[in-house]
Amino acid sequence: MVLLFLMFMLAGRRALTGRISKAFEEDKADQIKYIINSIENQVQHYLLIKTFVSFLTAFIGGVILIIGGIDFAIFSALLIFVLNFIPNFGSILATVFPITVGLLKYGLSIKVVLVAAFLILTQFIIGNIFEPKLTGKSLNLSPIVILISLIFWGYVWGIVGMMLAVPLTSAIKIIFQHIEGLKPIAEIISAE
């Protein structure tokens, strides 16, 4: 339902700008359009980087699993790709399935330990070093705010909510930055 709702929102974006122009005077309409464009640009930037990082992590993870001889390597790589869209928790969940498959097939062997170590190391390096350098300070959200938003949106919309948590929270922060009474909240939830 959430994805369907999101598709309808994106499809009606052009009509929305026309309705905003009709509903508000020119200065106010321009300000609202600027806020919408800021949200759109920031979310697109985040999703582009997150897609690239998730693909890179899944590709490297898939190669590790194939070299390690773990069954369901392609499915595991796809799972890694999808779950990496969930900040923080996704990378942990993404490594559980292939490690479990390896443990079931080979037991607690050196092969499984090495595959698990390389998967965890890949997730750590890409998630904690490479991705933050790519995103930089573009989102400017506090890590604790991201965790709270994961819990909140995960409770509201489940896995889809967790995947959309960062873009939604980023959009809320941008809106708060442009409303005089809510600027202090925007500063509190920012990383700086």
Backbone hydrogen bonds, N-H to C=O, Kabsch-Sander energy under -0.5 kcal/mol:
donor,donor_aa,acceptor,acceptor_aa,energy
5,F,1,M,-2.8
6,L,2,V,-2.6
7,M,3,L,-2.3
8,F,4,L,-2.0
9,M,5,F,-2.0
10,L,6,L,-2.4
11,A,7,M,-2.3
12,G,8,F,-1.6
13,R,10,L,-1.1
16,L,12,G,-1.8
17,T,13,R,-1.7
18,G,14,R,-1.4
19,R,15,A,-2.2
20,I,16,L,-2.5
21,S,17,T,-2.0
22,K,18,G,-1.6
23,A,19,R,-2.2
24,F,20,I,-2.1
29,A,25,E,-2.9
30,D,26,E,-2.5
31,Q,27,D,-1.9
32,I,28,K,-2.4
33,K,29,A,-2.6
34,Y,30,D,-2.2
35,I,31,Q,-2.1
36,I,32,I,-2.4
37,N,33,K,-2.6
38,S,34,Y,-2.4
39,I,35,I,-2.4
40,E,36,I,-2.6
41,N,37,N,-2.8
42,Q,38,S,-2.3
43,V,39,I,-2.6
44,Q,40,E,-2.5
45,H,41,N,-2.4
46,Y,42,Q,-2.4
47,L,43,V,-2.9
48,L,44,Q,-2.5
49,I,45,H,-2.2
50,K,46,Y,-3.0
51,T,47,L,-2.4
52,F,48,L,-2.2
53,V,49,I,-2.8
54,S,50,K,-2.5
55,F,51,T,-2.5
56,L,52,F,-2.6
57,T,53,V,-2.6
58,A,54,S,-2.6
59,F,55,F,-2.8
60,I,56,L,-2.5
61,G,57,T,-2.7
62,G,58,A,-2.8
63,V,59,F,-2.3
64,I,60,I,-2.4
65,L,61,G,-2.4
66,I,62,G,-2.5
67,I,63,V,-2.7
68,G,64,I,-2.3
69,G,65,L,-0.6
69,G,66,I,-0.9
70,I,65,L,-2.4
76,S,72,F,-2.7
77,A,73,A,-2.3
78,L,74,I,-2.3
79,L,75,F,-2.4
80,I,76,S,-2.6
81,F,77,A,-2.3
82,V,78,L,-2.4
83,L,79,L,-2.8
84,N,80,I,-1.6
85,F,82,V,-1.5
86,I,83,L,-1.7
89,F,87,P,-2.8
90,G,86,I,-1.2
92,I,88,N,-0.6
93,L,89,F,-2.4
94,A,90,G,-2.5
95,T,91,S,-0.9
95,T,92,I,-0.6
96,V,92,I,-0.9
96,V,93,L,-0.5
97,F,93,L,-0.9
99,I,95,T,-1.6
100,T,96,V,-2.5
101,V,97,F,-2.5
102,G,98,P,-2.2
103,L,99,I,-2.5
104,L,100,T,-2.5
105,K,101,V,-2.0
106,Y,102,G,-3.0
107,G,103,L,-1.6
109,S,107,G,-2.0
113,V,109,S,-2.1
114,L,110,I,-2.6
115,V,111,K,-2.4
116,A,112,V,-2.8
117,A,113,V,-2.5
118,F,114,L,-2.7
119,L,115,V,-2.5
120,I,116,A,-2.6
121,L,117,A,-2.6
122,T,118,F,-2.4
123,Q,119,L,-2.5
124,F,120,I,-2.6
125,I,121,L,-2.9
126,I,122,T,-2.5
127,G,123,Q,-2.5
128,N,124,F,-2.5
129,I,125,I,-1.8
130,F,125,I,-2.2
131,E,126,I,-3.0
133,K,129,I,-1.1
134,L,130,F,-1.7
135,T,131,E,-2.9
136,G,132,P,-2.2
138,S,135,T,-2.1
142,S,189,I,-2.6
146,I,142,S,-2.0
147,L,143,P,-2.1
148,I,144,I,-2.4
149,S,145,V,-2.7
150,L,146,I,-2.2
151,I,147,L,-2.1
152,F,148,I,-2.7
153,W,149,S,-2.9
154,G,150,L,-1.9
155,Y,151,I,-2.0
156,V,152,F,-2.3
157,W,153,W,-3.0
158,G,154,G,-1.7
160,V,157,W,-0.7
161,G,157,W,-0.7
162,M,158,G,-1.8
163,M,159,I,-2.0
164,L,160,V,-1.8
165,A,161,G,-0.7
168,L,164,L,-2.6
169,T,165,A,-2.5
170,S,166,V,-2.6
171,A,167,P,-2.3
172,I,168,L,-2.4
173,K,169,T,-2.3
174,I,170,S,-2.1
175,I,171,A,-2.2
176,F,172,I,-2.6
177,Q,173,K,-2.0
178,H,174,I,-0.9
178,H,175,I,-1.0
179,I,176,F,-1.1
180,E,178,H,-0.6
182,L,179,I,-1.5
183,K,179,I,-0.8
183,K,180,E,-0.9
186,A,182,L,-1.8
187,E,183,K,-2.0
188,I,184,P,-2.0
189,I,185,I,-2.1
190,S,186,A,-0.6
